[in-house]
Amino acid sequence: MSGDHGGGDAVLAARVRHVEALLEDQGLVDPVELDRALTAFLAKGSPASGARAVARAWLDEGFRTRLLHDANAALPEIGLSMGGGLQEQRLKVVENTETAHHVLVCTLCSCYPIALLGPSPSWYKSEGYRSRVVRDPRGVLRDFGFYPGPEVEITVWDASAESRYMVLPRRPAGTDGASETELAALVTRNGLIGVAAV
Amino acid sequence: MADRFATGARVRTRRADPPHHTRLPRYARGAVGTVVESEGSHPLADDRARGLPSAPQTVYAVRFGAAELFGDGTHAVVLDLWESYLEEAT
């Protein structure tokens, strides 16, 4: 069971602050250490990190293969990792092609590769998205203004256990000769979740 | 510990509706799918949520057709499921 993350943020935040204060009062948690851990955790968590991995994969076939085969082993090649939290989480990268499109969701709560992409967008945590995308992904993609053709098989990945997912979008046409930085700038957060093309 | 199910194996998810936390979503219960791959071993979330000791067990990515889950549809849904949620599909 999980609640709607859309409306109760203030209540939840107040509850977390209360628990945090209790832990500090009891001497169980050092607030300075907590801030340090949070800062370190979020430092590289930004869609820009995911975009960098995508741009490298578009330019470097070897890196692309390694990223798809074992993302956790490949990410350190470009200074990234799924660590930073209490333990490193397994990342699985799923690749869009001409005939396959991938979309991410966590129907039970809001699992998301925070260590790599940063906090998730609020719609990703909404009950509307979580319940509808597994049932009618094309309808959800239409709402995002994205219309994959009938020849494209849609796969929805429901992160229901310990793995986290990221989409490797298709490289846009007309980008031959673009630099890694230029390519990374084209990659959006929605593209990394699979609700948009890049 | 060897994985019970190999990639490509047909598996059926359990139907039971436990009174406690579980990571087998209701929409995927009693459904037949295909194992995509093993994701390594992890303590069962159902036990951890209740503070019970839990030996790690294999988690699998399992692919289901929309028609199997919902009665219609052409897309697929992949879920990450602990081994004890699954049985061999006959």
Interface residues (C-beta under 8 A of the other chain):
Chain A: M1 R90 K92 T107 L108 V134 R135 D136 P137 R138 E153 I154 T155 V156 W157 D158 A159 S160 A161 E162 S163
Chain B: H21 R23 L24 P25 Y27 A28 E39 G40 H42 A45 V59 A61 R63 A66 L69 F70 G73 T74 H75 A76 V77 V78 L79 D80 L81 W82
